[in-house]
Amino acid sequence: MAKFSIEAAKRPEGSKPNALRREGKMPATVYGHNGTESLQIVIDAKQAGFLVRDAVERKSQIDLSIPDLKMNTTAVLQEVQKHPWKPSIYHISFMAAKA
């Protein structure tokens, strides 16, 4: 199975999801990165589209890099939330792989 990689940034406090999408960014969440904690991140919408097109939910491993937090981890694409009839992606969830 192919291995994927994506670069993300920490999501700014108080940022609105629709405003992020208009800027070409996709809101996402990493669950379980530090025990039971979750981390709100943003990724480039175009990269998110390629990832969702090629990766398999709950199977594909992704090398997730967050340079502003000096964090590199392996995660699994957990869930992709899409618009009911448009090809728009609303949100992506990742589950951090256990070390």
MIKEPA-106434 format. One record per residue (C-alpha): x, y, z. Coordinates in Angstrom, 1 decimal. Layout:
BEGIN
       x       y       z
       X       Y       Z
...
END
This chain:
BEGIN
       x       y       z
     0.0     0.0     0.0
     1.3     3.5    -0.9
     2.5     5.8     1.8
     1.4     9.4     1.7
     2.8    12.6     3.3
     1.3    15.9     3.9
     2.4    19.1     5.6
     0.0    21.0     8.0
     0.0    24.0    10.2
    -1.6    24.6    13.6
    -5.0    26.1    13.2
    -5.1    29.7    14.4
    -7.3    30.3    17.5
   -10.7    31.6    16.7
   -10.5    30.9    12.9
   -13.7    30.2    11.2
   -13.8    27.0     9.0
   -15.5    28.8     6.0
   -13.0    31.6     6.1
   -10.2    29.0     6.0
   -11.8    27.3     3.0
   -12.0    30.6     1.2
    -8.3    31.0     1.7
    -7.6    27.6     0.2
    -7.1    25.8     3.5
    -8.8    22.8     4.8
    -9.6    22.4     8.5
    -8.5    19.1    10.0
    -8.1    17.3    13.3
    -5.5    14.9    14.6
    -6.9    12.6    17.3
    -4.7    10.7    19.8
    -1.5    12.5    18.9
    -0.6    12.8    22.6
    -2.6    10.2    24.4
    -6.3    11.3    24.2
    -5.7    14.9    23.1
    -6.8    16.2    19.8
    -5.0    18.9    17.7
    -6.7    21.3    15.3
    -4.7    21.8    12.1
    -5.1    23.2     8.6
    -3.8    21.8     5.4
    -3.6    23.1     1.8
    -7.0    22.4     0.2
    -5.4    21.2    -3.1
    -3.2    18.7    -1.2
    -6.2    17.6     0.8
    -8.0    16.9    -2.5
    -5.2    14.7    -3.8
    -4.9    12.9    -0.4
    -8.7    12.1    -0.3
    -8.6    11.0    -4.0
    -5.7     8.6    -3.5
    -5.8     7.4     0.1
    -8.1     4.8     1.6
   -10.0     5.8     4.8
    -9.0     3.9     7.9
    -6.2     2.1     6.0
    -3.7     4.5     4.4
    -0.8     5.7     6.6
     0.2     9.3     6.2
     3.4    11.0     7.3
     2.0    14.1     8.9
     4.4    17.0     9.3
     3.6    20.2    11.3
     6.7    22.4    11.1
     5.5    25.2    13.4
     5.1    22.6    16.2
     8.3    20.7    15.2
     6.1    17.6    15.0
     6.4    14.6    12.6
     4.1    11.7    13.1
     2.4     8.9    11.3
    -1.4     9.0    11.1
    -4.2     7.2     9.5
    -6.9     9.0     7.4
    -9.8     8.4     9.8
   -12.8    10.3     8.2
   -13.5    12.7     5.4
   -16.6    14.9     5.6
   -17.9    16.0     2.3
   -20.8    18.1     1.0
   -23.8    15.8     0.3
   -24.0    16.4    -3.4
   -21.1    18.7    -4.4
   -17.5    17.5    -4.6
   -16.5    19.8    -1.7
   -14.5    18.5     1.3
   -15.5    20.1     4.6
   -13.1    18.5     7.1
   -10.6    15.7     7.4
    -9.9    13.7    10.6
    -6.6    11.8    11.2
    -5.9     9.3    13.9
    -2.3     9.3    15.2
    -0.6     5.9    15.0
     0.6     4.5    18.3
     4.3     4.8    18.7
END
